[in-house]
Amino acid sequence: MNVNKKLSSFEMFSMTLILIGMKLSDTTPSLFAQKSQNALWYIPFLAFLIVLPSFFVIMYLLEKVQAKHLVNLFELLLGKLLGKGLAFFIFLLSFLMISLDSRNYVEQIKTLYFERSSSLIIFVLFCVVCVFGAIRGIEVIGYTSKVLIPFLTASLVLVIFLVYEHMIWERIYPIFGSGLQFVLKESLFKGSIFADFILLTMAYSSFKKPSDFKIGGLIALFIAVLEITFLFLIYATVFDYNSIEKVSFPFHEITQYVQLGDFFTNIETFFMVFWLLATFLRFILLLYLQTWLFGAIFNIDEFELLVLPLGFLSMVIGLIPDNSVVTELVYRNQLLDLLTPVLIVLPFLLLAIYTLRRKQVT
Amino acid sequence: MAKFCWLVIGLMPILFGCEDMVELEKQSYVVAVGIDKTDQDGTYQFTYQIANPEAGSSLAANNADQAPSEIISIVGTDLMTTSSTANAFVTKQMVMDQTRVLIISEELARTDQFLRVIQSVARSNQIRRGVKLVISKENASQFMNNNDPALEQRPHKYYQYMLSRARETGLIPDADIHRFFQITEGDADLFLGIYATTIEDPKDVSGPEDTIVAGEIPKHGGNSTQFMGAAVFKEGIMIDVLTAEETRIANILDKTMKMDELLASYPDPVAPEYNVAVKYIQKNEPKIEINYDRVANHAAIQVIIPFEAEIIAIPSLINYSQVDSYKERLKKSIESYAEHVTRQFIKKTQEFYRAEPFYWSLYIRKFFKDIPDFEEADWNKQIYPNADITVYYQMKRMHFGKMLDDTHLNEVRD
């Protein structure tokens, strides 16, 4: 395949959109709905506003310090040992997150489409595909994202178009859902659903220009947030506040519910293809970035060789929880709550250190 | 050779996908499911109508005498385990992906057992949310066995077309499982299920033809199955049956029900012994304005229903289209007749059901800041039964079809 060695801003845009935007189709909405009921739809937006400054700070620092990637940034600012330690801490958290996330997706595939296959086999196949994809490197991933994004967007637009007639706008009231304090608390602690974006900074040096990373990433983030907010709004208006708590996969419930005229009635498999492609791409990207992070921490240049063991390890961790309800409501929820303060505070800490150091130098 | 071996081994995992493979030939497609009460709580009789995919298809023209479907009944605790028990005498695996309707006997629907059995139906991921909910007057198994359409024999198409057409005319409500759970779990409104029967019990109809429910239509010929009217569910238990006219009113007043036009007859104002046939066209949603008094927990509801009418038949042959005063009288008469029946129905819901089937809880929601607040005010029990409701119909336009004038009776008889 003829692939440009360096990534462009559109490839950054596609990768970010797939990485963040996929949140709309997993169990995140039902997780939000547990606490906030029908107010779930604007939580992603509030959460994004809370974490946005952190993203700006990270990008600003990357540019000023002229770091190659995230670990490099930590090392330059905090010194070798502390920087690596911090990076390793982030690696552990996000690795756990991805393992649980992948289990979540495997459960979705299993309960919705492959009832009889065991989770193990689906997980193994899932990992094989991810490892196979991740080994090809960031250029191929970026290129594939770029090629797929129009199709994914088109299928999403079709879902929205078909479900539109089932929406009842009045269901967004009462506007504060289960109560303002719960909604605000939930927004404050769930900023970490955007945490995957921090991992993308590992690829900072593989872009043609640093501005490609910044422009593509930011535009994609905004669009992803709008997309997530709008889809969550659809979930809140199609399912009422009492039902949304009980539905574990609202996106798939919707694709099962809609029909294309009288003739095409059971059309969810059509959407499943695009959804599955996006899922694979997302985990390929995540696995690759994880491995890169790991390689950078331990100074392993040929980190692509680590994709296989790390993929295997994440599968083993993902298999530990008993069932998807536990994974979703207990582990993932706690992990998200834990990750958010780190995500919010850390960049500002780094910024403080950066300004102090600069003063010392001058 | 070694390369070839690796290729074979490498391609092996692709076969994992076959674990869930089921041949089309090895599946029985259940099109309709019926649930009946038995003597024992927690045990139900399930009836499955299994479609025969070969009947009615153009490919199988030479074996035209195949039955389009098979109906079996079996006693059990829930839908899925019973369907596997049924494999003792059904040759293939029963799948419910293609199920179109769920038929519940009225007897079961009137008990609290109904919610228990339908919960288990919703949990299974084979039954879709779009499955329609039909309440049959007799036992569901009897209903399904009696149902014998002559023209549309393929059962899945029969149910699909039958229900969608009856919906369009407003004779039945839009009732799928999705809506049932929305409303029952929301616990603020009444749910309307489709009412149907195969037992004919014709009723003498004097006046407009739709003050009846399924089974009471005075008709000859055709399938004995009738879908008409609605079963009213309060908190998951059926409490009453609405006539076709009441169902239409509920459809008109509920903005979440998609209804375009319906044919109905209204009393002729000038010659009261006749009716005027009118096509009622609803282009815009009804305007429902609620003034809510928070302190007294009291609401005043104003309903304005804009509609258009097309006059289809004037058996009295009065010249409504050209005489303005007659036209005005007809307009007023239709409006006031519609207002009268609507007010009567609303009064019935307030006093008798003490809850509404129009999904109006949607409009009161914006007065509350959060759900605990909303639930405490209790729209269902406190606000609605005591609300002041005013209804106005507004005829925006009157069409007279393609004839300018009717035949002049006195000239013909001359």
Interface residues (C-beta under 8 A of the other chain):
Chain A: Q37 N38 T111 L112 Y113 F114 E115 R116 S117 I121 V124 L125 V128 E165 I168 E170 R171 Y173 P174 I175 F176 G177 S178 G179 L180 F239 D240 Y241 N242 S243 K246 E253 Q256 Y257 Q259 D262 T265 N266
Chain B: P13 F16 G17 E19 D20 D97 Q98 N125 R128 R129 G130 Q160 S164 H178 F181 Q182 E185 G186 D187 T256 K258 L362 Y363 R365 K366 F368 K369 D370 I371 P372 D373 F374
